[in-house]
Amino acid sequence: MRLLLAEDEKSLSKAIVTILERNNYSVDAVYDGLEALEYLDSDTYDGLILDVMMPKMDGITVLKK
C-alpha cells in the first residue's frame, strides 16, 4: 500500500515514516500542504495522512481540494 504523509515537523514525519515502512507500507513524505497537492496531482496513492496545521496550506484545505 502506498501512502502520502504530509507533516511539517520533520522529526515526527521521520518517526511516522519509519513505523509505516516497518509495517510494509511505501511512504512519500512532504512538509507542507502545497507540496502534498503537487504529489497528489502527479502520482497515485492508496491513502493520505494529513497534518491539520501545516504551512502554505492546512490539511483540511488539502483534503477539500
MMTF fields as JSON, N, C-alpha, C and O atoms, coordinates in Angstrom:
{
  "mmtfVersion": "1.0.0",
  "mmtfProducer": "UNKNOWN",
  "numBonds": 259,
  "numAtoms": 260,
  "numGroups": 65,
  "numChains": 1,
  "numModels": 1,
  "chainsPerModel": [1],
  "groupsPerChain": [65],
  "chainIdList": ["A"],
  "bondAtomList": [4, 2, 8, 6, 12, 10, 16, 14, 20, 18, 24, 22, 28, 26, 32, 30, 36, 34, 40, 38, 44, 42, 48, 46, 52, 50, 56, 54, 60, 58, 64, 62, 68, 66, 72, 70, 76, 74, 80, 78, 84, 82, 88, 86, 92, 90, 96, 94, 100, 98, 104, 102, 108, 106, 112, 110, 116, 114, 120, 118, 124, 122, 128, 126, 132, 130, 136, 134, 140, 138, 144, 142, 148, 146, 152, 150, 156, 154, 160, 158, 164, 162, 168, 166, 172, 170, 176, 174, 180, 178, 184, 182, 188, 186, 192, 190, 196, 194, 200, 198, 204, 202, 208, 206, 212, 210, 216, 214, 220, 218, 224, 222, 228, 226, 232, 230, 236, 234, 240, 238, 244, 242, 248, 246, 252, 250, 256, 254],
  "bondOrderList": [1, 1, 1, 1, 1, 1, 1, 1, 1, 1, 1, 1, 1, 1, 1, 1, 1, 1, 1, 1, 1, 1, 1, 1, 1, 1, 1, 1, 1, 1, 1, 1, 1, 1, 1, 1, 1, 1, 1, 1, 1, 1, 1, 1, 1, 1, 1, 1, 1, 1, 1, 1, 1, 1, 1, 1, 1, 1, 1, 1, 1, 1, 1, 1],
  "groupList": [{"groupName": "MET", "atomNameList": ["N", "CA", "C", "O"], "elementList": ["N", "C", "C", "O"], "formalChargeList": [0, 0, 0, 0], "bondAtomList": [1, 0, 2, 1, 3, 2], "bondOrderList": [1, 1, 2], "singleLetterCode": "M", "chemCompType": "L-PEPTIDE LINKING"}, {"groupName": "ARG", "atomNameList": ["N", "CA", "C", "O"], "elementList": ["N", "C", "C", "O"], "formalChargeList": [0, 0, 0, 0], "bondAtomList": [1, 0, 2, 1, 3, 2], "bondOrderList": [1, 1, 2], "singleLetterCode": "R", "chemCompType": "L-PEPTIDE LINKING"}, {"groupName": "LEU", "atomNameList": ["N", "CA", "C", "O"], "elementList": ["N", "C", "C", "O"], "formalChargeList": [0, 0, 0, 0], "bondAtomList": [1, 0, 2, 1, 3, 2], "bondOrderList": [1, 1, 2], "singleLetterCode": "L", "chemCompType": "L-PEPTIDE LINKING"}, {"groupName": "ALA", "atomNameList": ["N", "CA", "C", "O"], "elementList": ["N", "C", "C", "O"], "formalChargeList": [0, 0, 0, 0], "bondAtomList": [1, 0, 2, 1, 3, 2], "bondOrderList": [1, 1, 2], "singleLetterCode": "A", "chemCompType": "L-PEPTIDE LINKING"}, {"groupName": "GLU", "atomNameList": ["N", "CA", "C", "O"], "elementList": ["N", "C", "C", "O"], "formalChargeList": [0, 0, 0, 0], "bondAtomList": [1, 0, 2, 1, 3, 2], "bondOrderList": [1, 1, 2], "singleLetterCode": "E", "chemCompType": "L-PEPTIDE LINKING"}, {"groupName": "ASP", "atomNameList": ["N", "CA", "C", "O"], "elementList": ["N", "C", "C", "O"], "formalChargeList": [0, 0, 0, 0], "bondAtomList": [1, 0, 2, 1, 3, 2], "bondOrderList": [1, 1, 2], "singleLetterCode": "D", "chemCompType": "L-PEPTIDE LINKING"}, {"groupName": "LYS", "atomNameList": ["N", "CA", "C", "O"], "elementList": ["N", "C", "C", "O"], "formalChargeList": [0, 0, 0, 0], "bondAtomList": [1, 0, 2, 1, 3, 2], "bondOrderList": [1, 1, 2], "singleLetterCode": "K", "chemCompType": "L-PEPTIDE LINKING"}, {"groupName": "SER", "atomNameList": ["N", "CA", "C", "O"], "elementList": ["N", "C", "C", "O"], "formalChargeList": [0, 0, 0, 0], "bondAtomList": [1, 0, 2, 1, 3, 2], "bondOrderList": [1, 1, 2], "singleLetterCode": "S", "chemCompType": "L-PEPTIDE LINKING"}, {"groupName": "ILE", "atomNameList": ["N", "CA", "C", "O"], "elementList": ["N", "C", "C", "O"], "formalChargeList": [0, 0, 0, 0], "bondAtomList": [1, 0, 2, 1, 3, 2], "bondOrderList": [1, 1, 2], "singleLetterCode": "I", "chemCompType": "L-PEPTIDE LINKING"}, {"groupName": "VAL", "atomNameList": ["N", "CA", "C", "O"], "elementList": ["N", "C", "C", "O"], "formalChargeList": [0, 0, 0, 0], "bondAtomList": [1, 0, 2, 1, 3, 2], "bondOrderList": [1, 1, 2], "singleLetterCode": "V", "chemCompType": "L-PEPTIDE LINKING"}, {"groupName": "THR", "atomNameList": ["N", "CA", "C", "O"], "elementList": ["N", "C", "C", "O"], "formalChargeList": [0, 0, 0, 0], "bondAtomList": [1, 0, 2, 1, 3, 2], "bondOrderList": [1, 1, 2], "singleLetterCode": "T", "chemCompType": "L-PEPTIDE LINKING"}, {"groupName": "ASN", "atomNameList": ["N", "CA", "C", "O"], "elementList": ["N", "C", "C", "O"], "formalChargeList": [0, 0, 0, 0], "bondAtomList": [1, 0, 2, 1, 3, 2], "bondOrderList": [1, 1, 2], "singleLetterCode": "N", "chemCompType": "L-PEPTIDE LINKING"}, {"groupName": "TYR", "atomNameList": ["N", "CA", "C", "O"], "elementList": ["N", "C", "C", "O"], "formalChargeList": [0, 0, 0, 0], "bondAtomList": [1, 0, 2, 1, 3, 2], "bondOrderList": [1, 1, 2], "singleLetterCode": "Y", "chemCompType": "L-PEPTIDE LINKING"}, {"groupName": "GLY", "atomNameList": ["N", "CA", "C", "O"], "elementList": ["N", "C", "C", "O"], "formalChargeList": [0, 0, 0, 0], "bondAtomList": [1, 0, 2, 1, 3, 2], "bondOrderList": [1, 1, 2], "singleLetterCode": "G", "chemCompType": "PEPTIDE LINKING"}, {"groupName": "PRO", "atomNameList": ["N", "CA", "C", "O"], "elementList": ["N", "C", "C", "O"], "formalChargeList": [0, 0, 0, 0], "bondAtomList": [1, 0, 2, 1, 3, 2], "bondOrderList": [1, 1, 2], "singleLetterCode": "P", "chemCompType": "L-PEPTIDE LINKING"}],
  "groupTypeList": [0, 1, 2, 2, 2, 3, 4, 5, 4, 6, 7, 2, 7, 6, 3, 8, 9, 10, 8, 2, 4, 1, 11, 11, 12, 7, 9, 5, 3, 9, 12, 5, 13, 2, 4, 3, 2, 4, 12, 2, 5, 7, 5, 10, 12, 5, 13, 2, 8, 2, 5, 9, 0, 0, 14, 6, 0, 5, 13, 8, 10, 9, 2, 6, 6],
  "groupIdList": [1, 2, 3, 4, 5, 6, 7, 8, 9, 10, 11, 12, 13, 14, 15, 16, 17, 18, 19, 20, 21, 22, 23, 24, 25, 26, 27, 28, 29, 30, 31, 32, 33, 34, 35, 36, 37, 38, 39, 40, 41, 42, 43, 44, 45, 46, 47, 48, 49, 50, 51, 52, 53, 54, 55, 56, 57, 58, 59, 60, 61, 62, 63, 64, 65],
  "secStructList": [7, 3, 3, 3, 3, 3, 7, 1, 7, 2, 2, 2, 2, 2, 2, 2, 2, 2, 2, 2, 2, 2, 6, 6, 7, 3, 3, 3, 3, 3, 1, 1, 2, 2, 2, 2, 2, 2, 2, 2, 2, 2, 1, 7, 7, 1, 3, 3, 3, 3, 7, 1, 1, 7, 1, 1, 1, 7, 2, 2, 2, 2, 2, 2, 7],
  "xCoordList": [0.853, 0.0, 0.897, 1.874, 0.557, 1.348, 0.636, -0.533, 1.367, 0.788, 1.547, 2.743, 0.837, 1.45, 1.25, 0.125, 2.345, 2.309, 2.657, 3.716, 1.776, 2.021, 2.106, 1.088, 3.312, 3.575, 4.736, 5.814, 4.527, 5.557, 6.669, 7.743, 6.455, 7.511, 8.362, 7.929, 9.572, 10.399, 10.757, 10.803, 11.013, 11.356, 10.152, 10.312, 8.963, 7.751, 7.475, 7.096, 7.663, 7.462, 8.392, 7.967, 9.643, 10.622, 10.221, 10.336, 9.753, 9.329, 8.128, 8.089, 7.155, 5.959, 6.329, 5.843, 7.187, 7.629, 8.315, 8.053, 9.177, 9.884, 8.896, 9.02, 7.925, 6.921, 6.129, 5.929, 5.682, 4.89, 5.703, 5.207, 6.952, 7.784, 8.098, 8.196, 8.254, 8.471, 7.242, 7.331, 6.102, 4.857, 4.477, 3.311, 5.496, 5.38, 4.566, 3.992, 4.513, 3.903, 4.998, 6.125, 4.66, 5.541, 5.055, 3.878, 5.966, 5.549, 6.372, 7.601, 5.674, 6.307, 5.949, 4.787, 6.945, 6.708, 6.902, 7.868, 5.977, 6.072, 5.857, 5.384, 6.214, 6.268, 5.362, 5.427, 4.521, 3.516, 2.368, 2.473, 1.278, 0.078, 0.206, -0.333, 0.911, 1.077, 1.883, 1.575, 2.905, 3.709, 2.853, 2.996, 1.976, 1.073, 0.195, 0.025, -0.36, -1.189, -0.393, -0.899, 0.842, 1.688, 1.914, 1.831, 2.194, 2.403, 1.114, 1.142, -0.009, -1.29, -1.655, -2.268, -1.29, -1.568, -0.686, -1.088, 0.521, 1.482, 1.557, 2.217, 0.902, 1.018, -0.262, -1.172, -0.322, -1.484, -1.114, -0.08, -1.964, -1.737, -2.974, -4.098, -2.744, -3.838, -4.417, -5.576, -3.602, -4.054, -3.265, -2.175, -3.827, -3.233, -3.33, -4.401, -2.225, -2.202, -1.832, -0.744, -2.747, -2.567, -2.481, -3.288, -1.493, -1.442, -2.452, -2.56, -3.184, -4.184, -3.514, -3.891, -2.532, -1.89, -0.515, 0.461, -0.457, 0.796, 1.0, 0.043, 2.251, 2.482, 1.956, 1.755, 1.743, 1.298, -0.14, -0.869, -0.574, -1.961, -2.223, -1.444, -3.315, -3.599, -4.169, -4.614, -4.149, -4.581, -6.046, -6.398, -6.901, -8.333, -8.531, -9.335, -7.806, -7.903, -7.377, -7.966, -6.278, -5.747, -6.815, -7.052, -7.448, -8.475, -9.649, -10.169, -10.058, -11.172, -10.834, -11.696, -9.576, -9.184, -9.018, -8.69],
  "yCoordList": [-1.174, 0.0, 1.235, 1.311, 2.173, 3.397, 4.574, 4.845, 5.271, 6.365, 7.661, 7.652, 8.773, 10.096, 10.661, 10.738, 11.057, 11.66, 13.133, 13.483, 13.993, 15.432, 15.884, 15.989, 16.148, 16.551, 17.531, 17.211, 18.732, 19.766, 19.604, 20.179, 18.855, 18.618, 17.445, 16.293, 17.759, 16.757, 15.57, 14.44, 15.795, 14.672, 13.745, 12.525, 14.305, 13.493, 12.765, 11.594, 13.447, 12.834, 11.628, 10.565, 11.806, 10.72, 9.515, 8.371, 9.775, 8.686, 7.94, 6.71, 8.68, 8.053, 7.231, 6.113, 7.788, 7.054, 5.752, 4.706, 5.804, 4.605, 3.538, 2.369, 3.942, 2.993, 2.377, 1.163, 3.21, 2.704, 1.779, 0.739, 2.154, 1.309, -0.027, -1.043, -0.047, -1.317, -2.214, -3.42, -1.618, -2.37, -2.555, -2.753, -2.483, -2.798, -1.816, -2.193, -0.559, 0.484, 1.213, 1.346, 1.676, 2.549, 3.973, 4.275, 4.856, 6.18, 7.275, 7.213, 8.276, 9.523, 10.567, 10.69, 11.324, 12.35, 13.734, 13.986, 14.623, 16.026, 16.882, 16.4, 18.175, 19.008, 20.227, 21.05, 20.364, 21.434, 21.045, 20.108, 21.787, 21.453, 21.581, 20.76, 22.597, 22.76, 21.617, 21.138, 21.188, 20.059, 18.788, 17.969, 18.625, 17.471, 17.473, 16.436, 18.626, 18.712, 18.386, 17.712, 18.859, 18.564, 17.058, 16.518, 16.384, 14.936, 14.214, 13.261, 14.672, 14.042, 14.226, 13.341, 15.356, 15.607, 14.777, 14.441, 14.443, 13.781, 12.27, 11.593, 11.723, 10.288, 9.751, 10.514, 8.437, 7.776, 7.177, 6.523, 7.404, 6.888, 6.125, 6.427, 5.137, 4.371, 5.074, 4.861, 5.916, 6.619, 7.887, 8.062, 8.775, 10.08, 10.365, 10.232, 10.754, 11.143, 12.614, 13.002, 13.433, 14.881, 15.462, 15.136, 16.324, 17.165, 18.283, 18.792, 18.667, 19.718, 21.082, 21.862, 21.375, 22.69, 22.591, 22.169, 22.989, 22.975, 24.326, 25.078, 24.646, 25.897, 25.829, 24.75, 26.986, 27.194, 26.786, 27.505, 25.642, 25.2, 24.152, 23.211, 24.308, 23.351, 22.053, 22.0, 21.021, 19.705, 19.62, 18.857, 20.402, 20.398, 20.96, 20.437, 22.012, 22.595, 21.613, 21.469, 20.949, 19.924, 18.868, 18.487, 18.405, 17.369, 17.855, 17.101, 19.082, 19.641, 19.737, 19.506, 20.079, 20.228, 18.881, 18.801],
  "zCoordList": [0.0, 0.0, 0.0, 0.745, -0.825, -0.974, -0.314, -0.589, 0.567, 1.335, 1.101, 0.809, 1.234, 1.254, 2.646, 3.14, 3.275, 4.605, 4.485, 3.963, 4.964, 4.971, 6.426, 7.111, 6.888, 8.272, 8.265, 7.764, 8.82, 8.754, 9.789, 9.61, 10.848, 11.829, 11.34, 11.366, 10.896, 10.228, 11.11, 10.622, 12.402, 13.28, 13.466, 13.483, 13.603, 13.722, 12.411, 12.416, 11.302, 9.993, 9.818, 9.366, 10.176, 10.045, 10.907, 10.469, 12.123, 13.01, 12.432, 12.456, 11.917, 11.339, 10.105, 9.929, 9.258, 8.065, 8.471, 7.878, 9.458, 9.927, 10.396, 10.032, 11.196, 11.691, 10.544, 10.503, 9.623, 8.495, 7.599, 7.165, 7.321, 6.453, 7.119, 6.432, 8.418, 9.14, 9.077, 9.305, 8.767, 8.622, 7.156, 6.814, 6.303, 4.871, 4.039, 3.017, 4.471, 3.656, 2.887, 3.366, 1.709, 0.943, 1.208, 1.008, 1.661, 2.109, 1.44, 1.402, 0.914, 0.477, 1.519, 1.905, 1.977, 2.994, 2.402, 1.681, 2.714, 2.318, 3.557, 4.586, 3.444, 4.645, 4.625, 5.538, 3.611, 3.609, 2.68, 1.888, 2.799, 2.046, 0.544, -0.198, 0.089, -1.365, -1.969, -3.06, -1.261, -1.732, -1.769, -2.678, -0.794, -0.788, -2.036, -2.678, -2.38, -3.589, -4.849, -5.746, -4.921, -6.08, -6.213, -7.316, -5.117, -5.147, -5.542, -6.322, -5.003, -5.326, -6.792, -7.39, -7.376, -8.791, -9.708, -10.822, -9.243, -10.125, -9.936, -10.725, -8.915, -8.659, -8.021, -7.696, -7.847, -7.264, -5.919, -5.785, -4.921, -3.576, -3.109, -3.51, -2.256, -1.665, -0.449, -0.092, 0.189, 1.377, 1.596, 1.05, 2.404, 2.66, 4.152, 4.744, 4.755, 6.163, 6.203, 5.779, 6.718, 6.697, 8.1, 8.971, 8.308, 9.489, 9.256, 8.14, 10.28, 10.105, 9.955, 9.08, 10.793, 10.779, 10.114, 10.735, 8.837, 8.078, 7.434, 7.248, 7.087, 6.366, 4.935, 4.377, 4.367, 2.983, 2.735, 2.052, 3.275, 3.141, 4.217, 4.369, 4.965, 6.027, 5.465, 4.318, 6.281, 5.849, 5.438, 4.537, 6.096, 5.741, 4.331, 3.56, 4.002, 2.659, 1.605, 0.534, 1.915, 1.0, 0.741, -0.405, 1.789, 1.667, 0.813, -0.01, 1.0, 0.221, -1.26, -2.108, -1.583, -2.988, -3.635, -4.819]
}
